[in-house]
Every structure is written in C-alpha cells, then in structure tokens.
Amino acid sequence: MNNTWLVVGLGNPGPGYSHNRHNVGQMVVDEMASRLGGKFKAHKAHAAVMEGRLGIGGPKLILAKPLTYMNLSGGPTSALAKFYGIGPENVIAVHDEIDIPFESVRLKLGGGEGGHNGLRDISKALGTKDYLRVRMGVGRPPGRMSAADYVLRNFSAAERTGLPLLLDNGADAAEMVVQHGLTAAQQHFHSITS
C-alpha cells in the first residue's frame, strides 16, 4: 500500500471562503483533480474525496478536501489515512504559508507548524509532525493587518493574475514528491525564485 498517497488540501468549507488565501491548498487539490479528470465525492470522514492514478499503473492518489473548518483538519486527515491504510510518510498537506513570498512553493517533511492551526491539528491527530507539506506562498500581510485577517481575504486583483501559475506549481510539486521523492522536488522548486 506504500504507493498510495493522501494529498490533503487545507482550507475552510463553503463558497464564502473558497477564494481566500487560506484556501489555496484546496485550490491546488482542485487543480490536481482536474488533471486526473475526476470528481470529488462526499466521504464518511467529513471530507470531499477523489481517487485517481498518476499515469497508467502509477501511484494511487487520494485527493481530499476536509469539510471541517481549517483548525479541525486533523480529524478528516487521520480518518482518511486509517481508511486507506496510509502511513504519515505518504500524507501530503497542501497549505498557505505567509512566511513565503507569493508565487513561491516550498516543500518539507515534518518540523514546526509555524502557527498554522490546520497543521497543528493534523500533527495532533496523526500523532506525529513527520508528514510532508507543500507550502504555498501567500506573502506577508501589509502594514499592521493581522495574519488571521490577511489569510481570510481573497487574493488581490494583481495576485489573481499570478494565481494560475502558483496553483499549477503547487500541483506539480505534490505530483513530483509522489513520483520522484521529496529531495528531487525540493531541488526543483526551491531553485525557482518569485
């Protein structure tokens, strides 16, 4: 089963949040689903789920969007990992990251959550921080705006022009981790500057 991967796009449920910076993880998973030509279906783990393969006979992908709020992402992630028999080493969380410039993608295994409540809940539910992260750069809030207010706002008009490339790169990064491993993906994406 170690060629089955759970890719979880973090965000908040409902149309009011769908274009927020905080939902960029779900936007990436939507891009991956469109590439695979599938549709999301409701799963008992409180998530929308799509199953597919990267190429004929390739690794199996379980794409998931929790239907809970961001800070409760751990329950659906843990339940899906158990349901599909996927260990933490094959779990990829795709999420917004304010400490990375907009249009940049960074990847890592484990480490701290950087104040990200979605990651904190996943670490708690999985019982480990040792899962993969595709960190989608959304940039720092301007002026004195709080990080919480910033990530719950939609991308600016200027950012929306670069958003398709960011989502494309995020999907490519997750696929590259699955197919070629974390180190190869890091070498590729960390060499791209915004």
N, C-alpha and C positions, 0 to 999 in steps of 0.2 A: 504493500500500500504506500510505500515511500515515494511513489511517483504521482501521488495525488496531493494537490496543493489547495489550501484555503486562502483566498485573497479577499480581505475584508475592507470595503470602502467605508471610512468613517464619515459621519455626518448626523444631521438631525432629520426626523421624518416630516413629511408634509410639504406642500408646494410653497409655503411661506419661507422655508429655509433653503429650498433647492438650489438657489443661485448664490448663496452665501459663500464666503471664503472658507468657512468651517466645513462646507460640504464638498470640497474639492476631491476628497478621497472617493466619495460616491460618484462624482463625475468621471473619475478615472475608471472605476469599475464599470460604469455605463459604456465608456469607450471600448473597454475590453470585450464587453458583451456584444456590442455592435459588430466588432471584428469577427466574433465567433458565430454571429448570426442567430443568437438565441434570445429568449425572453425570460425575464425573471418571474418566478412563481413564489407564492407565499409558502413558508416552511414553518413547521411547528416550533422551531427555535426562535420565533419572533424576528424573522429576517426574510427578506426577499432574496431568493437564491436562483442561480443559473448554473447548470453543469455543462462543460464542454471540454474539448481537447485542443491542445496546441499542435495542430497538424495531425495527419493520419497516424494513428498509433502513438501519438505524442503524449506528454504528461497530461493528466486529467486536472482540470481547473474547476474548483467550486468558487464561484464569484458570489459574494454576499454583501448585502446592504442591511445592517440592523434596522429594525423598525422601532427601536427604542431611541430615546434621546442619547446624545453623544456620551454623557457621563455614565450611561448604563450599557455601553457597548460590549462589556465583558461577558455578560450572560449569553447573548446570542453567539458570540465568537466561541466560547467554551463549549456550548451545546452542539454547535455545528462540528467542531473539532472532534468531539466524542462520537457524534452520529456517524461521521465519515471515517473514523479511526485515523485521524491526522494528528501527528505529534507537533509540539510547538515549533520545532525546527522547520516545518513545512507550512507555517502560518505567516502570512504577509499582511501587515496592517498598512493601508494607504491613508495618509492623513496630511492635514495642513500643518505648516511649520512657519511660525513668524520669525524665527531666527535665521531663515534662509531667504535670500533675495527672490523676488517674484521671477518666475520663469526658470528657476533652478530646481533640479531634482537631486536629492541626496539619498543614499541608502546606508542602512546599518543593521547590525544584529545586536539585540539587547541594549543595555545601557539605560540611562535615566529617561524619564518621560517628559522632562522639561516643562512641568506644569500643565501638561496636556491631560485633561480629565478622562478622555476616551482611552488613551494609552494606559493610564493608571488603572482604570477599571479592567482592561484586558489583562494586564500583568497580574492583578489580584485574582481574577477568575481562572487564568491558566496556571497560577501558582509559580510563575517564572517571568522574568523580563527577557528571556532568551528566545525571542521570536523576531522575524525580520520586519523592517519598516521601510516603506517607500515614503520619503519625506518631501512633500510638495511645498516649495517655497511660495509664500504669500506676502512676504515682506513685513516690515515693522509698521505699527500704527503711527500715523502722523501726529506731531505735537504731543499734547497731553492725553490723547484718546487712550482709553484702557484697551488692553489686548482683547478682553471679552467683547467689548462693543465692536472693535475692529473686525474680528473674525465672524461676527454675526451680521455683517453688512455684505451686500452684493459687491462683486468685483466692479471697479470703476470702468467707465467707458474706455479709457486708454488701456486698462488691463484686459478688457474683453477682447481686444484685437489680438493680444498675445495668448489668450487662454486656450484656443485650439491646439497650439504647439505645445503648451505646458501639459495638457491632458494627453496628447499623443506621446510625449516623452515619458509621462508617468506610466502609461500602459506599456510602452516599450521597456521601461525599466523593470516592471513587475515580470513581464514575459522573459526578459533576459536573466533575471535571478533564477527563474524556474528552469530555463533551458541551459544556462551556462554557468550558474553559480554567482554568489554574491561578489566575489573578488573581481570577476570579469565585468560585471555590471557596474561596480564602483569605478573601475579603471575607465570605463567608457563615459559614464555620466558625470563623474567628478572632474573630468577634463574639460567638460563643456562649461563655459562661463556665460553668465547672463549679461 
